[in-house]
Amino acid sequence: MAATNKKLEELVGTEQFREDLYYRLNVVGILISPLRERKEDIPFLVDYFMRQYGKNRTLKIADSSLKILMEYDWPGNIRELENTIERAIVISRDGIITPDLLQPIRMKIDTMPAEDVESVQPD
């Protein structure tokens, strides 16, 4: 399985991607919208990652933290969300993902244009 955010057909046409490799990879194509276009998936993904990385711990996420995750655009898609949750779990002392554990995401939200961000208020 392989994934990309590039339009490989166009890259093949401009000789920036090998045609033989394109046809080798392109057996069954699946187009999935970016995470920013399907934010309703975020709570389910967060739950999945918390179960995956917190195997022997009881973990919770604060409502304000989930709101922050829902408002971020996720340019790195699911991998970025996964890394964010894993990081928060690793540095959490009490098993609760609070807004302070999402500081890298909060900093990115703070640099977004104001019209792209709804009010994000930590607890």
Backbone as a ProteinNet text record, in pm:
[ID]
protein_1_A
[PRIMARY]
MAATNKKLEELVGTEQFREDLYYRLNVVGILISPLRERKEDIPFLVDYFMRQYGKNRTLKIADSSLKILMEYDWPGNIRELENTIERAIVISRDGIITPDLLQPIRMKIDTMPAEDVESVQPD
[TERTIARY]
83.9	0	89.5	50.1	125.2	26.7	71.7	-14.5	66	-2.4	60.9	-43.3	2.3	-86.8	-59.9	17.7	51.5	-36.5	-54.9	-129	-28.7	-14.5	89.6	70.1	-56.2	-80.8	-17.5	-31.2	27.2	179.2	233.2	378.7	436.5	363.4	407.5	408.6	304.1	294.4	406.5	457.5	567.6	702.8	705.3	825.2	893.6	813	866.5	843.6	773.5	751.9	760.6	827.3	848.2	716.6	690.8	567	555.5	666.1	660	627.2	680.2	651.1	505	455.8	316.1	223.2	245.8	158.9	177.7	296	319.6	241.2	234.6	164.9	13.8	-27.8	-168.2	-252	-260	-342.4	-486.7	-509.8	-642.3	-626.6	-681.9	-671.6	-788.2	-758.2	-861.3	-838.3	-937.1	-927.3	-996.5	-922.8	-976.9	-959.6	-1066.9	-1061.4	-964.9	-901.1	-812.6	-892.1	-825	-889.8	-961.1	-908.3	-972.3	-1111.7	-1140.2	-1271.6	-1364	-1316.9	-1400.3	-1369.3	-1384.5	-1351.6	-1439.6	-1553.1	-1638.6	-1569.2	-1461.7	-1384.8	-1287.4	-1257.3	-1153.2	-1182.7	-1303.7	-1326.3	-1304.9	-1344.6	-1325.6	-1177.7	-1104.3	-961.2	-887.1	-924.9	-862.3	-885.5	-1007.2	-1039.2	-955.1	-943.4	-864.1	-717.6	-660.2	-519.2	-496.3	-592.2	-576.9	-577.4	-661.5	-661.6	-533.3	-484.2	-364.6	-239.8	-224.6	-101.5	-111.9	-230	-246.1	-289.9	-231.7	-274.6	-302	-214.6	-230.1	-271	-319.8	-358.1	-502.9	-567.4	-700.1	-678.6	-719.1	-696	-828.3	-823.4	-938.8	-889	-980.4	-947	-1046.5	-994.8	-1079.8	-1160.3	-1282.9	-1367.1	-1298	-1229.1	-1160.1	-1045.8	-984	-877.5	-935.5	-1048.1	-1111.8	-1155	-1201.1	-1240.1	-1119.6	-1005.8	-883.1	-849.8	-857.5	-826.3	-924.5	-1049.6	-1151.6	-1132.3	-1073.3	-1058.5	-930.2	-838.3	-711.9	-732.5	-659.2	-678.6	-603.4	-512.6	-441.2	-376.3	-278.9	-209.8	-135.9	-99.4	-33.7	-131.4	-260.1	-367.5	-363	-401.4	-416.7	-283	-174.5	-43.9	-11.2	-42.9	-17.2	-104.9	-231.8	-320.9	-268.8	-229.7	-177.1	-55	39.2	159.2	124.7	26.2	-16	-72.5	-157.2	-216.3	-109.4	-21.9	84.9	172.1	209	291.2	218.3	90.9	13.4	5.8	-9.4	-15.7	118.4	225.7	358.7	388.4	349.6	384.4	276.1	162.1	55.7	94.2	77.7	109.8	-9.5	-129.6	-247.5	-340.7	-299.5	-380.8	-492.7	-491.3	-592.4	-523.9	-573.9	-517.7	-583.1	-505.9	-552.7	-494.6	-552.2	-503.5	-354.5	-298.9	-156.3	-69.1	-120.1	-44.6	-50.6	-136.9	-153.2	-87.3	11.2	75.2	122.6	186.9	228.4	110	-3.3	-121.6	-178.1	-183.4	-235.6	-151	-20.1	67.6	37.7	12.6	-19.5	-153.9	-251.5	-381.6	-365.7	-280.4	-258.8	-200.8	-132	-73.7	-167.2	-282.3	-379.3	-451.1	-494.8	-573.4	-698.7	-736.8	-848.2	-977.1	-1003.5	-1129.8	-1134.8	-1019.5	-1015.7	-1031.2	-1031.4	-1031.1	-1151.8	-1228.3	-1332.7	-1264	-1332.6	-1276.3	-1230.8	-1103.7	-1048.8	-1008.5	-1082.3	-1055.3	-1022.7	-901.1	-869.5	-947.6	-956.2	-1024.5	-959.1
-115.7	0	123.4	223	348	463.9	577	695	817.7	913.6	1039.1	1148.8	1270.6	1384.6	1454.1	1390.2	1443.4	1379.9	1451.3	1397.3	1328.3	1198.9	1124	1123.1	1121.3	1122.3	1244.7	1360.3	1483.2	1477.6	1421.4	1410.3	1316.4	1209.8	1120.6	1197.5	1277.5	1355.8	1456.6	1508.5	1605.5	1539.8	1405.5	1325.9	1352.9	1388	1407.5	1283.4	1184	1056.5	947.2	838	730.2	662.8	651.6	591.5	444.6	370.2	228.7	209.8	295.9	287.6	326.6	424.5	464.1	345.7	276	163.1	44.2	30.1	-75.9	-48.1	78.7	116.6	129.5	166.4	200.9	78.4	-17.5	-136.3	-105.5	-61.8	-21.2	114.1	217.3	351.2	381.5	440.8	481.8	628.9	709.9	852.5	878.8	937.9	971.9	1121.7	1186.2	1330.5	1359.3	1475.6	1511.3	1525.4	1508.5	1512.9	1645.6	1754.6	1885.1	1891.2	1799.4	1795.2	1691.4	1619.4	1519.6	1518.6	1634.5	1652.5	1568.4	1522.7	1436.6	1305.2	1270.8	1148.7	1166.3	1290.1	1315.7	1249.6	1262.3	1195.5	1044.6	981.4	836.8	801.7	881.4	857.4	880.7	984.7	1012.3	894.7	846.5	731.5	610	584.6	471.8	486.4	605.5	625.8	619.2	666.4	657.9	511.6	429.9	287.2	219.8	260.4	198.5	232.3	358.9	401.2	398.5	385.3	381.5	245.5	143.9	5.2	-28.6	8.5	-29	89.2	196	315.1	350.9	409.7	466.4	610	640.7	773.6	844.5	975.1	1059.7	1181.7	1246.1	1370.9	1476.8	1592	1702.7	1753.6	1796.4	1850.7	1966	2051.9	2166	2118.6	2007.6	1952.4	1899.1	1829.8	1778.3	1894.4	2002.4	2120.6	2177.1	2182.1	2229.2	2139	2007.8	1913.8	1928.5	1957.4	1972.4	2100.4	2201.5	2330.3	2340.9	2251.5	2254	2192.4	2240.9	2195.3	2067.9	2020.3	1894.1	1881.1	1968.8	1955.1	1822.3	1760.9	1630.7	1515.5	1547.4	1448.6	1356.6	1232.2	1139.9	1112.8	1111	1086.9	1197.6	1320.7	1431.5	1419.5	1383.9	1363.5	1249.8	1140.8	1026.9	1067.1	1138.7	1182.2	1277.1	1362.7	1456.8	1382.8	1284.1	1207	1123.9	1061	981.5	1068.9	1186.6	1279.4	1318.3	1353.3	1393.6	1281.5	1158.7	1044	1025.6	1037.1	1016.5	1120.6	1245.2	1350	1372.3	1307.1	1320.3	1246.4	1312	1248.5	1174.1	1225.4	1166.9	1096.6	1083.4	1012.9	1095.9	1227.4	1315.9	1408.2	1407.1	1495	1631.7	1724.7	1860.1	1955	2075	2168.5	2200	2203.2	2233.8	2127.5	2005.8	1899.1	1911.7	1999.9	2021.7	2151.7	2195.5	2324.3	2340.5	2240	2259.8	2290.3	2224.5	2249	2386.3	2422.1	2553	2665.1	2645.4	2747.1	2762.3	2651.7	2658.3	2726.8	2699.4	2765	2914.7	2953.6	3095.6	3170.2	3099.6	3165.6	3164.8	3097	3093.6	3227.1	3268	3391	3382.6	3492.3	3495	3442	3466.4	3420.7	3268.8	3200.7	3055.1	2982.7	3055.7	2994.1	3041.9	2946	2980.4	3000.3	3053.5	3077.6	2946.3	2936.4	2819.1	2863.3	2820.5	2858.8	2734.6	2725.6	2611.7	2620	2506.7	2503.9	2598.8
0	0	0	-74.2	-82	-80.4	-28.3	-23	-62.9	-122.3	-159.7	-163.1	-150.5	-167.6	-301.5	-385.5	-518.1	-624.6	-733.9	-848	-939.7	-919	-988.9	-1139.5	-1184.3	-1329.3	-1394	-1327.6	-1380	-1375.8	-1268.4	-1256.8	-1361.5	-1394.9	-1502.3	-1633.4	-1657.4	-1781.2	-1798.2	-1687	-1693.9	-1667.5	-1665.8	-1645.2	-1511.4	-1409.7	-1274.7	-1188.6	-1244.7	-1176	-1280.4	-1247.1	-1343.3	-1379.9	-1508.4	-1558	-1517.5	-1527.8	-1491.8	-1343.2	-1259	-1116	-1088.4	-1160.1	-1145.7	-1174.2	-1283.6	-1318.7	-1224.4	-1169.7	-1071.4	-942.6	-902.4	-779.5	-797.6	-915.3	-938.3	-977.5	-887.1	-910.7	-875.2	-753.9	-708.4	-640.9	-701.7	-645.7	-553.4	-440.6	-345.6	-315.4	-342.5	-312.2	-178.9	-87.4	43.4	62.7	100.6	125.6	239.4	236.6	347.7	477.4	588.1	718.5	742.4	689.5	709.5	646.7	553.4	489.5	553.3	650.6	718.6	867.8	925.8	1067.5	1160	1110.8	1192.5	1226.2	1153.2	1181.3	1298.5	1333.6	1433.9	1568	1626	1755.3	1749.8	1642.5	1628.1	1616.5	1540.5	1524.9	1656.4	1728.7	1858.3	1952.1	1957	2041.3	2002.2	1873	1824.3	1865.8	1844.6	1877.9	2028.9	2107.1	2252.6	2297.2	2235	2268.9	2221.5	2105.1	2049.3	2130.3	2168.7	2236.5	2388.7	2441.3	2585.4	2632.7	2579.2	2601.4	2748.1	2837.1	2977.4	3065.2	3003.5	3079.6	3050.1	3147.6	3125.9	3081.9	2960	2905	2880.4	2893.5	2863.7	2789.2	2719	2651.9	2696.9	2735.2	2778	2658	2683	2575.1	2504.1	2580.2	2518.4	2428.9	2462.3	2377.8	2247.7	2257.2	2136.6	2046.8	2106.4	2027.8	1951.9	2018.2	1951.6	1833	1853.8	1746.4	1630.1	1660.5	1556.1	1475.3	1534.5	1466.2	1384.2	1405.5	1332	1193.6	1092.5	954.4	916.1	994.3	974.4	836.8	806	676.2	663.6	776	773.8	781.4	773.5	773.6	895.4	877	989.9	1058	984.3	1047.6	1147.8	1112.5	1204	1328.7	1310	1424	1511.6	1450.5	1526	1608.3	1546.3	1617.1	1731.2	1709.8	1813.3	1933.5	1908.6	2017.6	2088.2	2013.1	2074.6	2164	2115.8	2194.7	2323.2	2312	2429.5	2532	2486.5	2577.3	2648.2	2573.2	2631.4	2739.5	2717.9	2815.2	2921.3	2906.1	3005.9	3132.9	3246.3	3374.1	3432.5	3404.1	3468.1	3370.3	3244.2	3146.1	3086.3	3112.9	3055.6	2955.6	2832.8	2729.8	2745.1	2796.9	2822.3	2717.1	2703.4	2600.5	2610.2	2730.9	2743.9	2677.2	2663.3	2596.6	2444.6	2396.1	2251.8	2208.7	2283	2255.5	2111	2048.8	1909.3	1816.5	1837.5	1755.3	1785.9	1914.6	1953.5	1894.6	1889.5	1829.9	1681.6	1611.7	1469.8	1447.8	1535.4	1524.2	1545	1638.7	1666.4	1547.3	1457.5	1340.7	1219.8	1232.8	1122.7	1115.1	993.7	982.8	1070	1131	1226.8	1167.7	1039.9	980.9	965.1	973.3	960.2	1093.4	1203.8	1336.1	1414.8	1465.4	1560.4	1695.2	1789.8	1920.8	1984.4	2015.7	2083.3	2222.6	2320.8	2458.2	2539.3	2595	2679.9	2810.2	2879.9	3010.8	3107.3
[MASK]
+++++++++++++++++++++++++++++++++++++++++++++++++++++++++++++++++++++++++++++++++++++++++++++++++++++++++++++++++++++++++++

